[in-house]
């Protein structure tokens, strides 16, 4: 038994993917994957489905995309991975090499869906040859030696 795909479902999928793909690319390239998506994805799916189903007017579509923009904006970490590297290098002039590592998962006692889900993690080499890791909180700009 084959499932028939209706035109509205195809439009939903195309619109959803055309919006979410740039967000995923941005999260991966600029924020090294720490941007929280827990609110954004379900909200976007529901909004796109409703918008296509009801053939919303232009003013309603502007409101929908405004809401998507706001959710995306509040989900952005304060520091990109590039800004975190710059801050670390500016605050410690002994560093000669800064290498990105896999992110370190973040534990929080209180859940906030807009907080980043991981720390940026770097391996540092100083002029004297000393090596250590730094974890950088993309929300606050604080970093810690590990």
C-alpha atoms as one frame of an Amber mdcrd trajectory, in Angstrom:
protein
   0.000   0.000   0.000   1.565   3.266  -1.118   0.997   6.517   0.703  -0.112
   9.361  -1.510   1.708  12.570  -0.871  -0.466  15.599  -1.262   0.776  18.831
  -2.769   0.485  20.587   0.598   2.767  18.024   2.198   5.373  18.520  -0.522
   5.159  22.292  -0.124   5.487  21.893   3.686   8.618  19.816   3.265  10.178
  22.174   0.726   9.443  25.306   2.771  10.642  23.679   6.011  13.884  22.482
   4.432  14.524  25.822   2.713  14.276  27.596   6.075  16.026  25.072   8.301
  18.972  24.276   6.009  20.611  27.735   6.314  20.066  27.610  10.086  21.821
  24.234  10.332  24.666  25.439   8.110  25.074  28.577  10.260  25.019  26.493
  13.450  27.647  24.154  12.088  30.027  26.668  10.526  29.734  29.720  12.776
  28.719  28.243  16.139  30.422  24.838  15.912  27.121  23.066  16.612  26.336
  24.549  20.056  23.168  26.439  19.072  20.111  24.898  20.753  17.488  23.648
  18.313  14.974  22.180  20.783  12.444  25.022  20.420  13.264  26.091  16.903
  12.641  22.836  15.034   9.188  21.930  16.406   8.003  25.546  16.289   9.158
  25.894  12.727   7.529  22.639  11.641   4.171  23.592  13.142   4.262  27.143
  11.818   5.182  26.094   8.283   2.470  23.422   8.247  -0.171  25.881   9.440
   0.981  28.565   7.019   0.811  26.258   4.008  -2.425  24.572   5.098  -4.321
  27.803   5.558  -2.657  29.750   2.721  -1.937  32.668   5.009  -2.051  36.230
   3.768   1.137  38.227   3.379   0.751  40.016   6.724   0.328  36.691   8.523
   3.360  35.229   6.725   5.434  38.237   7.764   4.365  37.607  11.367   5.242
  33.913  11.059   8.694  34.628   9.681   9.169  37.339  12.302   8.452  34.761
  14.995  10.905  32.317  13.389  13.522  35.065  13.291  12.987  35.903  16.983
  13.239  32.265  18.081  16.404  31.884  16.001  17.867  35.104  17.398  17.279
  34.119  21.034  18.811  30.711  20.326  22.096  32.197  19.123  25.049  31.977
  21.499  26.670  35.307  22.403  30.043  34.239  20.979  30.824  32.526  17.704
  33.656  30.034  17.692  35.835  32.622  15.902  35.068  35.304  18.490  35.919
  32.862  21.275  39.296  32.122  19.678  40.008  35.852  19.401  39.050  36.478
  23.031  41.277  33.644  24.284  44.231  34.853  22.210  43.783  38.475  23.328
  43.674  37.533  27.006  46.735  35.280  26.879  49.611  36.459  24.689  51.697
  33.364  25.551  49.563  31.175  23.253  51.203  30.243  19.949  48.735  27.568
  18.826  44.989  27.227  19.378  43.384  24.068  18.010  39.630  23.359  18.024
  38.548  20.121  19.645  35.138  18.463  19.916  32.724  20.474  22.027  32.340
  19.597  25.711  28.747  18.891  26.775  27.273  21.452  29.150  25.504  20.433
  32.363  22.978  22.860  33.817  20.915  22.508  36.950  18.075  24.552  35.470
  16.957  23.857  31.924  16.636  26.773  29.524  15.841  25.893  25.896  17.674
  28.999  24.674  21.010  28.183  26.355  23.821  26.618  24.366  24.178  22.897
  24.727  27.980  22.675  24.801  31.217  24.531  25.495  33.710  25.278  22.733
  36.848  23.295  23.533  40.386  24.126  22.433  43.866  22.633  22.844  46.360
  25.382  23.623  50.113  25.407  23.127  52.103  28.169  24.810  55.509  29.589
  23.826  57.196  27.517  26.525  55.725  24.279  25.078  53.097  23.845  27.792
  49.862  22.286  26.482  46.407  22.285  28.062  42.747  22.499  27.126  40.409
  25.461  27.460  36.631  25.257  27.549  34.774  28.399  26.519  31.175  29.186
  27.434  29.592  30.616  24.249  26.792  32.282  26.237  28.857  34.169  28.825
  32.318  34.490  27.275  33.997  32.915  30.290  36.661  30.302  29.716  38.238
  27.745  31.992  41.458  25.817  31.937  40.992  22.079  31.890
